[in-house]
Amino acid sequence: MNRIVMNSAMEGLRESMLEMGRLCERGIDEVLSAIYRSDKTLAAAVIARDDTIDQMERSIEMECLNILARFSPFANDLRAVTAAMGIIADLERIGDACTDIAEMVEHLSGADKHIQPMGDLRLMGDTARSMVHDALDSYISGDTEKARGVTMRDDIVDAALERVILHLTNIMRESPDAVSQAVDMLFVAKYFERIADHATNIGEWSVYLTTGKHPLDKELRSEAESGKA
């Protein structure tokens, strides 16, 4: 009976995490739309949702602590709870990054001269969102190959960031009056890059769940780098 109750608690934990993840994915989609449509209303909705994501992190953390206290899990179950606590911290930071982007959108929308978002910015956002989705899916399914694929996709975001920086630097050099907006857009790009980094962290936690190797394990990092080569 205790095993049945624990399985139910673990399933509830997974569902809570997926719901938090879905809200983060929705936030990425909405800030991307807000950027390209200069939609301050959509940006405001993302900002308003940040409190919900923060509350979800606290609630899921309590679920984890309750499972530890009630069932004293070990082996895979203990790793699942440990990974969950790491993952929700990254999800909360993804929510923060979406909020930061939304605030930048509000600022950019009120500017006299608007710099058109470049395609690489959408590439960064779309890739980061897919990374978050696949990283969470790998946690649920135990698919380590999918998790490692998330890590490899981080290079796409990093390369796009370099192109965005180059493009905006050229704009600032040629149009001094656009410097403020270009800097805001640089921050937007950096926030997308951070989202991708947090998705990579989630993917690494998923590998930990299956292999027992800690995300900061040098051997795991070495394997990830070898996979990129």
LUMSE-121392 format. One record per residue (C-alpha): residue in one letter; x, y, z. Coordinates in steps of 0.001 Angstrom, whole numbers. Layout:
<recs>
A | X | Y | Z $
...
</recs>
This chain:
<recs>
M | 0 | 0 | 0 $
N | 2833 | 2390 | 865 $
R | 4331 | 1780 | -2584 $
I | 1004 | 2573 | -4244 $
V | 676 | 5811 | -2272 $
M | 4243 | 6782 | -3095 $
N | 3721 | 6050 | -6802 $
S | 676 | 8303 | -6718 $
A | 2707 | 11078 | -5055 $
M | 5485 | 10726 | -7642 $
E | 2950 | 10877 | -10467 $
G | 1446 | 14010 | -8943 $
L | 4929 | 15528 | -8762 $
R | 5550 | 14832 | -12435 $
E | 2206 | 16352 | -13407 $
S | 2926 | 19488 | -11378 $
M | 6310 | 19865 | -13033 $
L | 4842 | 19410 | -16499 $
E | 2216 | 22074 | -15774 $
M | 4948 | 24482 | -14657 $
G | 6921 | 23602 | -17770 $
R | 3908 | 24239 | -19999 $
L | 3501 | 27702 | -18483 $
C | 7173 | 28437 | -19202 $
E | 6835 | 27229 | -22798 $
R | 3740 | 29400 | -23173 $
G | 5698 | 32357 | -21824 $
I | 8444 | 31870 | -24434 $
D | 5855 | 31693 | -27226 $
E | 4108 | 34811 | -25981 $
V | 7204 | 36967 | -25589 $
L | 8286 | 35967 | -29099 $
S | 4888 | 37051 | -30446 $
A | 5018 | 40218 | -28366 $
I | 8416 | 41127 | -29814 $
Y | 7407 | 40692 | -33437 $
R | 3991 | 42311 | -33021 $
S | 5088 | 45014 | -30541 $
D | 2237 | 43731 | -28367 $
K | 2415 | 45393 | -24948 $
T | -790 | 43660 | -23803 $
L | 712 | 40229 | -24414 $
A | 3919 | 41300 | -22699 $
A | 1913 | 42460 | -19670 $
A | 211 | 39050 | -19481 $
V | 3609 | 37338 | -19291 $
I | 4720 | 39683 | -16507 $
A | 1503 | 39051 | -14568 $
R | 2004 | 35276 | -14791 $
D | 5436 | 35383 | -13136 $
D | 3898 | 35259 | -9653 $
T | 2031 | 32078 | -10627 $
I | 5249 | 30398 | -11733 $
D | 7002 | 31479 | -8528 $
Q | 4163 | 30025 | -6474 $
M | 4303 | 26785 | -8437 $
E | 8005 | 26451 | -7655 $
R | 7277 | 26786 | -3927 $
S | 4376 | 24350 | -4108 $
I | 6359 | 21697 | -6015 $
E | 9277 | 22117 | -3645 $
M | 6889 | 21293 | -794 $
E | 5689 | 18231 | -2712 $
C | 9304 | 17077 | -2970 $
L | 9960 | 17643 | 722 $
N | 6771 | 15814 | 1686 $
I | 7771 | 12809 | -414 $
L | 11185 | 12758 | 1225 $
A | 9679 | 13000 | 4704 $
R | 6866 | 10468 | 4212 $
F | 8526 | 7780 | 2127 $
S | 12309 | 8106 | 2551 $
P | 12803 | 7203 | -1130 $
F | 16000 | 5659 | -2410 $
A | 17662 | 4747 | -5737 $
N | 15603 | 5950 | -8748 $
D | 12882 | 7540 | -6621 $
L | 15381 | 9590 | -4648 $
R | 17097 | 10709 | -7856 $
A | 13714 | 11661 | -9324 $
V | 12931 | 13923 | -6353 $
T | 16440 | 15406 | -6339 $
A | 16250 | 16090 | -10074 $
A | 12783 | 17596 | -9700 $
M | 14063 | 20141 | -7182 $
G | 16842 | 21143 | -9555 $
I | 14511 | 21318 | -12553 $
I | 11910 | 23561 | -10915 $
A | 14677 | 26011 | -9986 $
D | 15629 | 26224 | -13669 $
L | 11977 | 26541 | -14709 $
E | 11518 | 29422 | -12278 $
R | 14522 | 31167 | -13826 $
I | 13072 | 30572 | -17297 $
G | 9910 | 32306 | -16094 $
D | 12026 | 35191 | -14804 $
A | 13786 | 35474 | -18174 $
C | 10430 | 35595 | -19976 $
T | 9347 | 38384 | -17628 $
D | 12561 | 40291 | -18299 $
I | 11998 | 39973 | -22052 $
A | 8393 | 41140 | -21672 $
E | 9570 | 44220 | -19784 $
M | 11997 | 44974 | -22604 $
V | 9147 | 44592 | -25108 $
E | 7122 | 47196 | -23224 $
H | 10073 | 49558 | -23348 $
L | 10783 | 48922 | -27033 $
S | 7135 | 49340 | -27995 $
G | 7152 | 52895 | -26699 $
A | 10238 | 53942 | -28670 $
D | 10042 | 56470 | -31505 $
K | 12261 | 54457 | -33809 $
H | 11796 | 50721 | -33650 $
I | 14542 | 48312 | -34638 $
Q | 12975 | 45383 | -36439 $
P | 13715 | 42069 | -34678 $
M | 16069 | 39940 | -36739 $
G | 15369 | 36374 | -37801 $
D | 18111 | 35058 | -35545 $
L | 16191 | 36328 | -32541 $
R | 13225 | 34157 | -33511 $
L | 15599 | 31256 | -34112 $
M | 16918 | 31685 | -30581 $
G | 13431 | 31802 | -29087 $
D | 12062 | 28879 | -31097 $
T | 15108 | 26745 | -30359 $
A | 15063 | 27584 | -26659 $
R | 11385 | 26683 | -26430 $
S | 11921 | 23325 | -28148 $
M | 14851 | 22671 | -25814 $
V | 12670 | 23266 | -22752 $
H | 9982 | 20962 | -24127 $
D | 12380 | 18145 | -25019 $
A | 14311 | 18451 | -21754 $
L | 11115 | 18009 | -19732 $
D | 10001 | 15176 | -21982 $
S | 13326 | 13438 | -21452 $
Y | 12820 | 13716 | -17677 $
I | 9438 | 12009 | -17916 $
S | 10423 | 9366 | -20482 $
G | 13998 | 8708 | -19340 $
D | 15217 | 9280 | -22909 $
T | 18879 | 10191 | -22390 $
E | 19498 | 10624 | -26122 $
K | 16821 | 13302 | -26287 $
A | 18383 | 14962 | -23237 $
R | 21813 | 14969 | -24859 $
G | 20218 | 16400 | -28004 $
V | 19034 | 19357 | -25932 $
T | 22629 | 19984 | -24842 $
M | 23862 | 19891 | -28432 $
R | 21174 | 22360 | -29581 $
D | 22551 | 24952 | -27180 $
D | 25267 | 25606 | -29772 $
I | 22597 | 26787 | -32231 $
V | 21432 | 29414 | -29760 $
D | 24989 | 30510 | -28946 $
A | 25842 | 30910 | -32650 $
A | 22657 | 32904 | -33281 $
L | 23499 | 35154 | -30325 $
E | 26871 | 35959 | -31876 $
R | 25157 | 36966 | -35134 $
V | 22619 | 39113 | -33255 $
I | 25423 | 40873 | -31379 $
L | 27269 | 41561 | -34629 $
H | 24127 | 42876 | -36313 $
L | 23172 | 45167 | -33432 $
T | 26733 | 46388 | -33009 $
N | 26707 | 47488 | -36645 $
I | 23410 | 49306 | -36094 $
M | 24820 | 51162 | -33093 $
R | 27902 | 52137 | -35088 $
E | 25876 | 53470 | -38018 $
S | 22918 | 54969 | -36113 $
P | 23873 | 56502 | -32754 $
D | 20237 | 57450 | -32118 $
A | 19311 | 53754 | -32118 $
V | 21841 | 52756 | -29464 $
S | 19317 | 52553 | -26610 $
Q | 16975 | 50267 | -28538 $
A | 19847 | 48139 | -29791 $
V | 21035 | 47628 | -26213 $
D | 17510 | 46576 | -25181 $
M | 17442 | 44086 | -28047 $
L | 20821 | 42756 | -26948 $
F | 19362 | 42097 | -23510 $
V | 16433 | 40257 | -25116 $
A | 18859 | 38026 | -27008 $
K | 20856 | 37359 | -23851 $
Y | 17696 | 36350 | -21986 $
F | 16857 | 33830 | -24718 $
E | 20386 | 32494 | -24418 $
R | 19863 | 32078 | -20673 $
I | 16620 | 30177 | -21286 $
A | 18546 | 27780 | -23511 $
D | 21161 | 27368 | -20764 $
H | 18459 | 26495 | -18228 $
A | 16934 | 24019 | -20688 $
T | 20389 | 22439 | -20962 $
N | 20507 | 22167 | -17173 $
I | 17139 | 20397 | -17193 $
G | 18437 | 17991 | -19826 $
E | 21446 | 17251 | -17635 $
W | 19179 | 16562 | -14649 $
S | 17282 | 14123 | -16854 $
V | 20503 | 12283 | -17640 $
Y | 21278 | 12208 | -13917 $
L | 17901 | 10605 | -13235 $
T | 18687 | 7741 | -15610 $
T | 22443 | 7320 | -15111 $
G | 23008 | 8501 | -11555 $
K | 25725 | 10913 | -12731 $
H | 25426 | 14388 | -11247 $
P | 24908 | 17251 | -13765 $
L | 28187 | 18829 | -12618 $
D | 30081 | 15532 | -12973 $
K | 33200 | 16153 | -15092 $
E | 32739 | 12832 | -16880 $
L | 29212 | 13756 | -17925 $
R | 30394 | 17161 | -19144 $
S | 33150 | 15435 | -21110 $
E | 30655 | 13050 | -22713 $
A | 28398 | 15954 | -23687 $
E | 31312 | 17787 | -25271 $
S | 32333 | 14639 | -27150 $
G | 28822 | 14362 | -28503 $
K | 29048 | 17890 | -29890 $
A | 32305 | 17211 | -31716 $
</recs>
